[in-house]
Amino acid sequence: MTTMNDFFAVKELEYLNQHLSAVVGLNPQHDIYEGHFPNQPVVPGVCSIYMIKQLLQQYLGTSIRFTKIGSTKFLKMLDPRQDTELSFNIEMGQLVDSTIKLQVIGTANSEVFIKLKGQIAVD
């Protein structure tokens, strides 16, 4: 699955015991880096959150929306020329009243770049 106008492609998506793991490949040639930033591209933080949403939607097979993001920490800037592959580990709670609690850790080259705690609603 390629998404966001070729910004990234899902390479792996596995689920086991309420744990979703995924590997995403970035397209370092994407037009978004012309504005963010020329000659020093950086993956926008909001795009990391968007990737998490897309992975969840692909796995669940339905639309979702974040109803709460309790905390998000961006711990490393992502340079798409060096950080071409991202891994996401998503711990999912039980579905309760159409909502699921999440804890997400994203890594690039064995370094954590994002930690997110939140809640989604399943549409």
C-alpha positions in Angstrom: 0.0 0.0 0.0 1.4 3.4 -1.0 -0.3 6.4 0.5 -0.2 10.2 0.7 0.8 10.7 -3.0 3.7 8.4 -2.8 5.1 9.9 0.5 5.4 6.4 2.1 4.7 2.8 1.4 3.7 0.1 3.9 6.2 -2.7 3.6 5.1 -4.9 6.5 2.0 -5.0 8.7 1.6 -7.7 11.4 -0.7 -8.1 14.4 -0.2 -10.4 17.3 -1.8 -10.2 20.8 -3.0 -6.6 20.6 0.3 -5.5 19.2 0.5 -4.1 15.7 4.0 -3.8 14.1 4.7 -2.1 10.8 7.6 -1.1 8.6 7.2 1.9 6.4 9.5 3.0 3.6 9.8 6.8 2.9 10.2 8.3 -0.5 13.1 10.8 -0.1 12.2 12.3 -3.5 8.7 13.4 -2.5 7.7 17.0 -3.2 6.9 17.7 0.5 10.6 18.1 1.1 10.9 21.0 -1.2 9.1 23.1 1.4 10.2 21.2 4.5 13.1 22.0 4.0 15.1 22.7 0.8 18.6 21.1 1.0 17.9 19.8 4.5 14.7 17.6 4.3 12.9 16.7 7.5 9.8 14.5 7.8 7.0 16.8 9.3 5.9 15.6 12.7 2.3 15.6 11.6 3.2 13.2 8.8 4.4 10.7 11.5 1.0 10.9 13.2 -0.7 10.5 9.8 1.3 7.4 9.1 0.1 5.9 12.4 -3.5 6.7 11.5 -3.1 5.1 8.0 -1.5 1.9 9.5 -4.4 1.6 11.9 -7.0 2.1 9.2 -5.3 -0.5 7.0 -5.2 -3.0 9.8 -8.8 -2.4 11.1 -10.2 -2.1 7.6 -12.3 1.0 8.5 -12.0 4.7 9.1 -10.7 5.9 12.4 -10.1 9.3 14.1 -8.0 10.3 17.0 -10.3 11.3 19.9 -7.5 12.0 22.3 -3.7 12.4 22.1 -2.6 12.4 25.7 1.0 12.9 24.8 3.3 13.0 21.8 7.0 13.2 22.0 9.1 13.8 18.9 12.6 12.6 19.9 14.5 12.6 16.7 14.3 14.6 13.5 13.9 12.3 10.5 16.0 12.9 7.4 14.4 10.9 4.6 17.8 10.5 2.9 19.1 8.6 5.9 16.0 7.4 7.7 14.4 5.6 4.7 12.7 2.9 6.7 10.6 3.5 9.8 9.2 0.9 12.3 6.1 1.4 14.3 5.1 -0.7 17.3 1.5 0.0 18.4 0.0 -1.5 21.5 -3.8 -1.6 21.2 -6.2 -1.9 24.1 -9.6 -3.6 23.9 -12.4 -2.1 21.8 -14.7 -0.4 24.3 -17.7 1.7 23.1 -16.1 2.1 19.7 -12.8 3.4 21.1 -9.3 1.9 21.4 -6.5 3.1 23.6 -3.0 3.2 22.0 0.6 3.4 22.9 2.9 3.9 19.9 6.7 3.9 19.5 8.3 4.7 16.2 12.0 3.9 15.4 14.4 4.8 12.6 17.8 3.2 12.5 17.2 1.7 16.0 16.5 5.2 17.4 13.1 6.2 18.8 11.8 9.2 16.9 8.2 9.3 18.3 6.3 8.2 21.3 2.5 8.7 21.3 -0.3 7.8 23.8 -3.8 8.3 22.6 -7.2 7.0 21.8 -9.0 6.4 18.5 -12.6 6.0 17.6 -13.5 3.3 15.1 -16.1 4.6 12.6 
